Amino acid sequence: MEFLNAVFVAPFVEIFNYPVFFAEVVVGGLLSGIMYSLVALGFVLIFKASGVFNFAQGAMVLFAALTLVGLIEHGMPPWMAIVATVVVMIVLALTVERVVLRPLVNQEAIILFMATIGLSYFLDGFGQMLWGSDVKTLDLGIPSAPMEYGGIQVNQFDLIAALVAGALVAVLAVFFQKTRVGRALRAVADDHQAALSVGIPLKTIWAIVWSVAGLVGLVAGIMWGTKLGVQFTLALVALKALPVLILGGFTSIPGAIIGGLIIGMGEKVAEVFWGPAIGGGIEDWFAYMLALAFLLFRPQGLFGDKIIERV
């Protein structure tokens, strides 16, 4: 009886009695969710254009953060280090597309997936060889002190990171919808063979998509590296993007945003208000349980295309 009361009654009483605290938890979760969306966005871009689930996206996030910190530690000014890292990530993305993926065109999806797993381990080891394995601090001068907005305490860094991530998502959305290259990307995503038949260069489109995914990885690496420190467990952040993709749909940019917000808010609220009743740790597995529920009832996600097979 006490357990049922702690799970089904006490959390709602606490939410009702402390609405400002509840609002702070929700806002904090939403801001974290936007950063989850940023990582998920890299997966969506590549999957939309090539049908490849890039398991190495988390390693790309880590490699970008390691490169940026390494250049700063070697005396390069932060702004110059960011520019240099942008160049490095574009070169890396183009190399991966040319050396790893292009020879595997028209192969089974599982072969491409396994190639990205191998790429993930290679980038982990290559980054460690270049910059070392010690935990590094990334400080770009972004304030992290809490501020009060309408009576609600908000961490400045989380707010700035959310604004940057939101701006990047908005730019990419406009790029996909309004530009010629963006329309070509969407055409390739819908049908590779049809896009080739009307003269859209598939290999060029893939190179652009991987380059953009590399830039997204850099922004995510800066934000998560500043928040958590640049360490090799940073690549595991990508695993939290998987439930985001399952909720939103693997081919939907709006889905990546909405899925990230749901995951971020849900895990924070569950950890704070339901965690004490079951010993805590909800934040580690909440996203995956929610994703499992979606796989059972709506496997294509909220915004994904429903798969219909005719036999």
C-alpha positions in Angstrom: 0.0 0.0 0.0 2.8 2.4 0.8 4.5 1.6 -2.5 1.3 2.3 -4.4 0.8 5.6 -2.6 4.5 6.6 -3.3 4.1 5.8 -7.0 0.5 6.9 -7.8 -0.4 9.6 -5.2 2.7 11.3 -3.7 4.2 12.5 -7.0 1.0 14.2 -8.1 0.5 15.8 -4.7 4.1 17.2 -4.9 3.5 18.5 -8.4 0.3 20.2 -7.2 1.9 21.7 -4.0 5.1 22.9 -5.8 4.1 24.1 -9.3 7.1 26.5 -9.7 9.5 23.6 -8.9 7.6 21.4 -11.4 7.9 24.1 -14.0 11.6 24.4 -13.4 12.0 20.6 -13.9 9.9 20.7 -17.1 11.9 23.6 -18.6 15.2 22.0 -17.7 14.0 18.8 -19.4 12.9 20.6 -22.5 16.2 22.4 -22.8 18.1 19.0 -22.5 15.7 17.6 -25.0 16.7 20.2 -27.6 20.3 19.0 -27.2 19.2 15.4 -27.7 17.4 16.5 -30.9 20.6 18.0 -32.1 22.4 14.7 -31.9 19.4 12.9 -33.5 19.4 15.4 -36.3 22.7 14.0 -37.6 21.1 10.5 -37.8 18.0 11.8 -39.6 20.0 13.8 -42.3 22.1 10.8 -43.4 19.2 8.3 -43.1 16.9 10.5 -45.2 19.4 10.9 -48.1 21.1 7.5 -48.2 19.0 5.1 -46.1 22.1 4.4 -43.9 21.7 4.3 -40.2 25.0 6.0 -39.2 26.0 4.3 -35.9 29.2 6.4 -36.0 27.3 9.7 -35.4 28.2 9.6 -31.7 31.8 9.0 -32.5 31.7 12.0 -34.9 30.4 14.2 -32.1 33.2 13.0 -29.8 35.9 13.4 -32.5 34.7 17.0 -33.2 34.9 17.9 -29.5 38.3 16.2 -29.1 39.7 18.0 -32.1 38.4 21.4 -30.9 39.9 20.9 -27.4 43.2 19.6 -28.8 43.7 22.6 -31.1 42.9 25.0 -28.2 45.3 23.2 -25.9 48.0 23.6 -28.6 47.7 27.4 -28.4 45.1 28.1 -31.2 42.6 30.9 -30.4 39.1 29.4 -29.8 37.5 31.1 -32.8 40.3 29.8 -35.1 40.1 26.4 -33.5 36.3 26.3 -34.3 37.0 27.2 -38.0 39.8 24.6 -38.2 37.5 22.0 -36.7 34.8 22.8 -39.2 37.3 22.1 -42.0 38.4 18.9 -40.3 34.8 17.6 -39.9 34.0 18.4 -43.6 37.1 16.6 -44.7 36.3 13.7 -42.4 32.7 13.5 -43.8 33.8 13.6 -47.4 36.5 10.9 -46.7 34.0 8.6 -45.1 31.6 9.0 -48.0 34.2 8.5 -50.6 36.3 5.7 -48.9 33.7 3.8 -46.8 30.3 4.2 -48.3 30.7 4.8 -52.0 32.2 1.3 -52.6 29.2 -0.2 -50.8 26.5 1.5 -52.9 23.5 -0.9 -53.6 24.7 -3.3 -50.9 22.3 -4.6 -48.2 21.4 -2.2 -45.5 23.0 -4.4 -42.8 26.4 -4.2 -44.6 26.3 -0.4 -44.6 25.2 -0.5 -40.9 28.1 -2.7 -40.0 30.5 -0.4 -41.9 29.3 2.5 -39.7 29.9 0.4 -36.6 33.5 -0.2 -37.7 33.8 3.5 -38.5 32.7 4.3 -35.0 35.4 2.2 -33.4 38.0 3.6 -35.8 37.1 7.2 -34.9 37.2 6.4 -31.2 40.7 4.9 -31.5 42.0 7.5 -33.9 40.8 10.4 -31.7 42.5 8.7 -28.7 45.7 8.3 -30.7 45.7 12.0 -31.7 44.6 13.8 -28.6 45.0 11.3 -25.7 42.4 9.7 -23.5 42.3 12.1 -20.5 39.1 13.9 -19.6 39.3 17.4 -21.1 37.5 20.6 -20.1 36.0 22.6 -22.9 35.4 26.2 -21.8 34.3 28.7 -24.5 33.2 31.3 -22.0 29.5 30.4 -22.1 28.0 31.4 -18.8 26.4 28.6 -16.7 25.0 30.4 -13.7 21.2 30.1 -13.1 18.9 33.0 -14.0 15.4 33.7 -13.0 12.7 34.2 -15.7 9.1 34.7 -14.4 10.0 33.1 -11.0 11.6 30.0 -12.7 15.3 29.3 -12.3 16.9 28.5 -15.7 20.5 27.5 -16.3 22.1 30.0 -18.7 24.2 27.4 -20.5 21.2 25.2 -21.1 19.2 28.1 -22.5 22.1 29.3 -24.8 22.7 25.7 -26.0 19.0 25.3 -26.7 18.9 28.6 -28.7 21.9 27.6 -30.7 20.5 24.1 -31.4 17.1 25.6 -32.3 18.7 28.1 -34.7 20.7 25.3 -36.4 17.5 23.2 -36.8 15.6 26.2 -38.2 18.4 26.9 -40.8 18.5 23.2 -41.8 14.7 23.2 -42.2 14.8 26.2 -44.4 17.7 24.7 -46.4 15.7 21.5 -47.0 12.5 23.2 -47.9 13.6 26.3 -49.9 16.9 25.7 -51.7 17.6 23.7 -54.9 20.0 21.5 -53.1 17.5 20.9 -50.3 14.8 19.8 -52.8 17.3 17.5 -54.4 18.1 16.0 -51.1 14.4 15.3 -50.5 14.1 13.8 -54.0 17.0 11.4 -53.2 15.4 10.5 -49.9 12.1 9.6 -51.7 13.5 7.5 -54.5 17.2 7.1 -55.4 16.6 5.7 -58.8 14.0 8.3 -59.8 16.4 11.1 -58.6 19.2 9.6 -60.8 16.9 9.4 -63.8 16.2 13.2 -63.7 19.9 14.1 -63.4 20.4 14.5 -59.7 24.0 13.5 -58.8 23.5 11.0 -56.0 27.2 10.9 -55.0 27.3 14.7 -54.7 24.2 14.8 -52.6 25.6 12.1 -50.3 28.8 14.2 -49.9 26.8 17.3 -49.0 24.6 15.4 -46.4 27.6 13.8 -44.7 29.3 17.2 -44.6 26.2 18.8 -43.0 26.1 15.8 -40.5 29.7 16.5 -39.6 28.9 20.1 -38.9 25.9 19.1 -36.8 28.2 16.7 -34.9 30.6 19.6 -34.2 27.9 21.8 -32.7 26.6 18.9 -30.7 30.2 18.1 -29.6 30.7 21.7 -28.4 27.5 21.8 -26.4 27.7 18.4 -24.9 31.5 18.7 -24.4 31.0 21.9 -22.5 28.2 20.4 -20.4 29.7 17.0 -19.6 33.4 17.4 -20.3 35.2 16.0 -23.4 35.6 12.3 -22.7 35.1 9.1 -24.6 31.8 8.4 -22.9 30.5 11.4 -24.8 30.0 9.1 -27.7 27.3 7.3 -25.6 25.2 10.4 -25.9 24.3 9.1 -29.3 22.6 6.2 -27.7 20.1 8.6 -26.1 19.3 9.8 -29.6 18.0 6.4 -30.6 14.8 6.7 -28.5 14.4 10.2 -29.9 14.5 8.8 -33.4 12.1 6.0 -32.6 9.6 8.4 -31.1 9.8 11.0 -33.9 10.5 8.8 -36.9 13.8 8.1 -38.6 13.1 10.4 -41.6 11.5 13.4 -40.0 13.4 16.5 -38.9 10.3 17.8 -37.0 10.1 14.4 -35.5 13.6 14.6 -34.2 12.7 17.9 -32.4 9.5 16.7 -30.9 11.0 13.3 -29.9 13.9 15.1 -28.2 11.5 17.4 -26.2 9.4 14.4 -25.1 12.4 12.4 -24.0 14.1 15.3 -22.3 11.0 16.4 -20.4 9.8 12.9 -19.6 13.0 11.6 -18.1 13.6 14.7 -15.9 10.0 14.7 -14.5 10.1 10.9 -14.0 13.5 11.1 -12.2 12.6 13.9 -9.9 9.0 12.9 -9.0 9.0 9.2 -9.4 12.6 8.3 -8.8 12.5 8.4 -5.0 9.7 5.9 -5.0 11.7 3.2 -6.7 15.3 4.1 -5.7 16.2 6.5 -8.5 18.0 5.8 -11.8 14.8 6.4 -13.9 16.7 8.9 -16.1 19.0 6.1 -17.4 16.3 3.9 -18.8 13.1 5.9 -19.1 13.8 6.9 -22.7 14.3 3.3 -23.8 11.2 2.0 -22.1 9.2 4.8 -23.8 10.8 3.9 -27.2 9.9 0.2 -26.6 6.2 1.2 -26.1 6.3 3.1 -29.4 7.8 0.2 -31.2 4.9 -2.0 -30.0 2.1 0.4 -31.0 3.5 2.8 -33.6 6.9 1.5 -34.9 7.1 4.3 -37.6 7.2 7.0 -34.9 5.0 10.1 -34.6 6.0 11.6 -37.9 7.6 8.7 -39.8 6.1 7.2 -42.9 4.0 4.2 -42.4 5.5 1.2 -44.1 3.0 -0.8 -46.3 4.2 -3.9 -47.9 2.1 -5.5 -50.7 2.5 -9.2 -51.5 
